[in-house]
Amino acid sequence: MARPDWSVFWFTTPKCLTTPYTLHSFPSSLNLGFNPLKFQLYSSSKATKMAETSVKTNETITTGPPARRLRGHKAIATSCIASRDRPGLIASAAEDGCVCWFDMRCKDLLHTMDVAQNPISSLCFKPGNENIVYVSSENEVKVFDVHMLTSWKPLESYSYNKEEINQITCNSKSSFLAAADDGGGIKIIDIRQKCLYKTLRAAHESICSSVQFLPWRPWEVITGGLDSKLIMWDFSKGRPFKVMDLGKSEPDSSSTAGQCFNPAFVHAIVVPEADMLDKTDKICVVARGDGVVDVINIESEFRAAKSKGSSNPKKGGQPKSNGSVPSPSSEKEDQNQRTRLRLAYSSGGHTAAVSCVAFSVFGERGRYIVSGGNDKAVKVWNWSGFFKADETCNKDDFLHLNISLGRKVNWLCTTPTDSENLVVCDTSKVVKVYTVA
């Protein structure tokens, strides 16, 4: 299918652009060089040099690298997403009920969508067709086509959730959308049939804050909530099959010294995209209220749950045996396999609740985990290789970059570009963009 002409998305073509926005078409007047999205943001040569200086491994930035400021919202920015098909295109949402669109090649705001009367809690693209955007506000999910120029009237609207939605997400095949709400419920919406498919409930005892589809298991989702539980669901059956209570896990005393002692609420979770799996393993990253970023091998947890279920004897009977005995080598392999990485205070981690996490999509996709927290800091973690048993890891080597901000972090995302590749929404109305080298 031919690539859509992105320039028709806007009412007027931005002054800095003279050609349609496509991956391989850029105005020659910009003189962008090797990286088509890299350009000078600062007039002084000193500031420009600072903005383009690569950050060395384990370097801690106390004042923070120069940030590009994206202005357009009239209230606190709550969420942001970055286009994968159109590098440099960013959308942010805020408590003003608006979605602002930015092109990193341009200085000014491209366009503002006034989509809701209430704050926007989450937004996401439709995988495979980024002309379709999903936006959640209160208990409603709205669907928009960015090519509709005459009005921002939604194509569809879903109000299946009974309470305020915290996060929405689409599966990789663009067939289902999940919406997690304050009541602890998750609605699975069939976006092809435009109807409610399934309701997931009676597992979370408090707010369900985050939900993600598992790209390697097409009928499963994983959710996290303020009951400190991480739950894996078979949404085709509408029931959970694995519950992890992070509040009951025994913390490592050496890793918690000096960090906050809030409950291990799950504020956000993220799983790798399908094309990252060969590099990242099948994991889930958890942003916790006690300041810890948990990296959990989901498949090992799944196998443990399945093994435990099959080994439990039925009432009045004995566990069945298939006659096979695990070999010593396989038992040793299971024992040596690393199943969880805890990025805590002792590794240079957060000193307050972690509010959001994301994988890097720049450079080697998934190499870094980026986390933001209430300690007004963004941490970039080089975690790759941890789950490989043949590699030696030192906890002091995980922290790649620390960016100190002036405000608490609400949300963040990364972009597939070499520069200006980290987008941060804090508790202000200005969206900040940083460069991670």
WOPE-V361516 format. One record per helix or strand. SS is the DSSP state (h for helix, s for strand). FROM is the first residue (numbers start at 1). TO is the last residue. If there is no record, write none. Layout:
<<SS | FROM | TO> <SS | FROM | TO>>
//
This chain:
<<h | 6 | 9> <s | 22 | 22> <s | 25 | 25> <h | 28 | 30> <h | 45 | 52> <s | 59 | 61> <s | 68 | 70> <s | 77 | 82> <s | 89 | 94> <s | 98 | 103> <s | 111 | 114> <s | 120 | 126> <s | 129 | 137> <s | 140 | 145> <s | 156 | 158> <s | 165 | 170> <s | 176 | 181> <s | 186 | 190> <s | 195 | 200> <s | 208 | 213> <s | 220 | 225> <s | 229 | 234> <s | 239 | 245> <h | 253 | 256> <s | 266 | 271> <h | 274 | 280> <s | 283 | 288> <s | 293 | 297> <h | 298 | 311> <h | 328 | 336> <s | 340 | 343> <h | 345 | 347> <s | 354 | 359> <s | 368 | 373> <s | 377 | 382> <h | 395 | 397> <s | 399 | 404> <s | 409 | 414> <s | 422 | 426> <s | 431 | 434>>
//
